[in-house]
Amino acid sequence: MTVSETDERRPPPVDQAALREVCGRFLTGVTVIACQGDGREPAGLTVNSFTSVSLDPALVLFCVHTGSRMLSEIRAAGAFAVSFLAADQATLCRSFARRESASFEGVPHLRAATGSPVLTGALAHLDCRFRATYPGGDHRIVLGEVVGAGLQNEQQPLAFYRSGHPRLEART
């Protein structure tokens, strides 16, 4: 089999709009990834592409667009925190999702051991050391080693589904 015969059998790439529509049917939680560079303002970004990778060693990952300023900010800081948003934090979610409004001014936060900002009122947080990035198409996969963790409250989580924030059924 020649290379051209292999290419002819390969299906065409999926339409980006169709992929977004289908993946929008997958319910996710919402996080804000934040870091603090030396002498810089804190930087934050809303992310729903977060997942745990390993318990030993404790590793997590998230994906960020290759054009995002957060890549260089996290590399410079050498650390980042992950705040798991509560259902009443949709405004923060939207704020950190847009470059022009992604500011910590007036946003209550604490500092984790690495110096990374942790949003007050979040469900929980992880404090991470930056480990590596890997290519992932038009995104980079960012890997972090968890060096600290904390629970903050027992509210419902902020969910993301079809570009909105549905309320989950409360526990009984």
FENRA-V831122 format. One record per residue. N is the residue number from 1. RES is the residue in one small letter. PHI is phi as a letter, one per 20 degrees, with the letter a starting at -180 (999 if undefined). OMEGA is omega in radians with two decimals (NA if undefined). NEAR is the number of other ideal C-beta (glycine too) atoms within 10 Angstrom. Layout:
n | res | phi | omega | near
N | RES | PHI | OMEGA | NEAR
N | RES | PHI | OMEGA | NEAR
This chain:
n | res | phi | omega | near
1 | m | 999 | 3.14 | 6
2 | t | e | 3.13 | 7
3 | v | f | -3.12 | 7
4 | s | f | 3.08 | 7
5 | e | f | 3.10 | 8
6 | t | f | 3.14 | 9
7 | d | f | -3.14 | 8
8 | e | f | -3.13 | 8
9 | r | e | -3.11 | 7
10 | r | f | 3.12 | 7
11 | p | f | 3.12 | 5
12 | p | f | 3.12 | 5
13 | p | f | 3.14 | 7
14 | v | f | 3.09 | 9
15 | d | f | -3.08 | 10
16 | q | f | 3.14 | 9
17 | a | f | 3.11 | 8
18 | a | f | 3.12 | 9
19 | l | f | 3.12 | 11
20 | r | f | -3.13 | 10
21 | e | f | -3.14 | 11
22 | v | f | -3.12 | 11
23 | c | f | 3.07 | 10
24 | g | f | 3.10 | 14
25 | r | e | 3.13 | 8
26 | f | e | -3.13 | 10
27 | l | f | 3.09 | 12
28 | t | c | 2.93 | 17
29 | g | e | -3.11 | 15
30 | v | c | 3.10 | 24
31 | t | c | 2.90 | 28
32 | v | d | 3.07 | 28
33 | i | e | -3.09 | 26
34 | a | c | 3.10 | 29
35 | c | b | 3.14 | 25
36 | q | c | 3.09 | 24
37 | g | e | 3.11 | 17
38 | d | f | 3.09 | 8
39 | g | m | -3.13 | 5
40 | r | d | 3.00 | 11
41 | e | f | 3.05 | 11
42 | p | f | 3.12 | 21
43 | a | c | 3.14 | 25
44 | g | b | -3.09 | 28
45 | l | b | 3.04 | 24
46 | t | f | -3.09 | 19
47 | v | b | 3.00 | 22
48 | n | d | 3.12 | 19
49 | s | e | -3.11 | 15
50 | f | d | 3.02 | 19
51 | t | b | 2.99 | 11
52 | s | f | -3.09 | 11
53 | v | d | -2.99 | 15
54 | s | b | 3.04 | 12
55 | l | e | -3.11 | 8
56 | d | b | 0.05 | 5
57 | p | f | -3.12 | 9
58 | a | f | -3.10 | 16
59 | l | c | 3.04 | 17
60 | v | c | 3.06 | 20
61 | l | b | 2.97 | 20
62 | f | b | -3.14 | 23
63 | c | d | -3.13 | 19
64 | v | b | -3.13 | 20
65 | h | g | -3.09 | 14
66 | t | f | 3.13 | 12
67 | g | e | -3.10 | 9
68 | s | f | 3.08 | 18
69 | r | f | -3.12 | 13
70 | m | f | 3.12 | 23
71 | l | g | -3.12 | 17
72 | s | f | 3.12 | 11
73 | e | f | -3.12 | 21
74 | i | f | 3.10 | 27
75 | r | g | -3.13 | 14
76 | a | f | -3.12 | 14
77 | a | f | -3.09 | 23
78 | g | m | -3.10 | 15
79 | a | b | 3.05 | 21
80 | f | b | 3.05 | 29
81 | a | d | 3.09 | 32
82 | v | d | 3.06 | 25
83 | s | d | 3.11 | 29
84 | f | e | -3.01 | 20
85 | l | f | 3.06 | 27
86 | a | e | -3.07 | 21
87 | a | g | -3.13 | 17
88 | d | e | -3.11 | 12
89 | q | d | 3.13 | 24
90 | a | f | 3.11 | 16
91 | t | f | 3.08 | 10
92 | l | f | 3.10 | 22
93 | c | g | -3.12 | 18
94 | r | f | -3.13 | 12
95 | s | f | -3.11 | 18
96 | f | e | 3.08 | 27
97 | a | e | -3.11 | 16
98 | r | d | -3.11 | 10
99 | r | g | -3.05 | 10
100 | e | f | -3.12 | 6
101 | s | d | -3.09 | 10
102 | a | f | -3.10 | 19
103 | s | c | 3.08 | 13
104 | f | e | 3.13 | 17
105 | e | f | -3.14 | 6
106 | g | m | 3.14 | 5
107 | v | e | 3.14 | 19
108 | p | f | 3.11 | 9
109 | h | b | 3.08 | 21
110 | l | d | 3.06 | 15
111 | r | d | 3.04 | 13
112 | a | f | -3.12 | 24
113 | a | g | 3.13 | 10
114 | t | f | -3.06 | 18
115 | g | n | -3.14 | 16
116 | s | f | 3.12 | 30
117 | p | f | 3.07 | 23
118 | v | c | -3.10 | 21
119 | l | f | 3.06 | 26
120 | t | f | 3.13 | 14
121 | g | n | 3.07 | 16
122 | a | f | 3.12 | 26
123 | l | f | -3.07 | 21
124 | a | a | 3.08 | 17
125 | h | b | 3.02 | 26
126 | l | c | 3.06 | 24
127 | d | d | -2.97 | 22
128 | c | c | 2.91 | 29
129 | r | e | 3.08 | 16
130 | f | f | 3.12 | 18
131 | r | d | -3.04 | 15
132 | a | a | 2.93 | 12
133 | t | c | -3.14 | 18
134 | y | c | 3.13 | 11
135 | p | f | 3.09 | 9
136 | g | b | -3.12 | 15
137 | g | m | 3.14 | 9
138 | d | e | 3.08 | 10
139 | h | c | 2.97 | 18
140 | r | d | 3.07 | 21
141 | i | e | -3.09 | 16
142 | v | d | -3.13 | 27
143 | l | d | 3.11 | 18
144 | g | c | 3.06 | 24
145 | e | e | -3.12 | 17
146 | v | f | 3.12 | 18
147 | v | d | 3.10 | 14
148 | g | a | -3.13 | 16
149 | a | b | 3.12 | 13
150 | g | b | 3.04 | 13
151 | l | d | -3.12 | 10
152 | q | d | 3.14 | 17
153 | n | b | -3.07 | 11
154 | e | d | 3.13 | 8
155 | q | f | 3.02 | 14
156 | q | f | 3.12 | 14
157 | p | f | 2.99 | 17
158 | l | e | -3.14 | 26
159 | a | d | 3.08 | 18
160 | f | c | -3.10 | 20
161 | y | b | 3.12 | 14
162 | r | l | 3.09 | 11
163 | s | m | 3.12 | 7
164 | g | c | -3.08 | 9
165 | h | c | 3.13 | 17
166 | p | f | 3.06 | 12
167 | r | e | 3.09 | 9
168 | l | e | 3.10 | 13
169 | e | f | -3.13 | 7
170 | a | f | 3.05 | 7
171 | r | f | 3.06 | 6
172 | t | d | NA | 3
